[in-house]
Amino acid sequence: MGWLVRWDGAAGIRKTTLAVQWEHRVQDRLPDGTLQVSLRGHELGDPATPGEVLEGFLWALGVAAGRIPGARRGYPAPVRHCRRGG
């Protein structure tokens, strides 16, 4: 069973800080690890597309770029990091 957590709010209210602190507190309950993504909602440029996010998750999970249909780059920017449980 997995969790999906979504943080929402205006730019600058420290959503990322809250998310990272929460992740550290519950990491022992997430043995398969965690994925974080920036949807780029408050950054310059266009928001991340669903395809970019999925591509980033697959890349972070170790899927070779050649096996990801339509992969556009070697390091998908939206994915912040992948942390696997130990």
Residue, then its C-alpha position, 0 to 999 in steps of 0.5 A: m500500500g502506498w501514499l500519495v501526498r500533495w502539498d498546496g499553497a501560495a509561493g513562499i509559504r515553505k511547502t517544500t520544507l514541510a514536505v521534506q520534514w514530513e518525509h524524514r519523519v515517516q521514512d521508516r513507514l515507507p520501505d520502498g522509498t519516496l519520490q518528490v517532484s517539482l511541478r514548477g507551478h511558481e517558477l519561471g517557464d511552463p509548469a511540468t507536464p504529466g509526461e515530464v513527471l512520469e519520465g522523471f519518475l521512471w528515470a529516478l527509478g532506474v529505467a534506462a532513457g532508451r526504454i522510456p518512450g519519447a524520452r527527451r533528456g538525460y536528467p528530467a528536471p522535475v524530479r527532485h530526488c528518489r530516496r529508497g528505503g533500506 
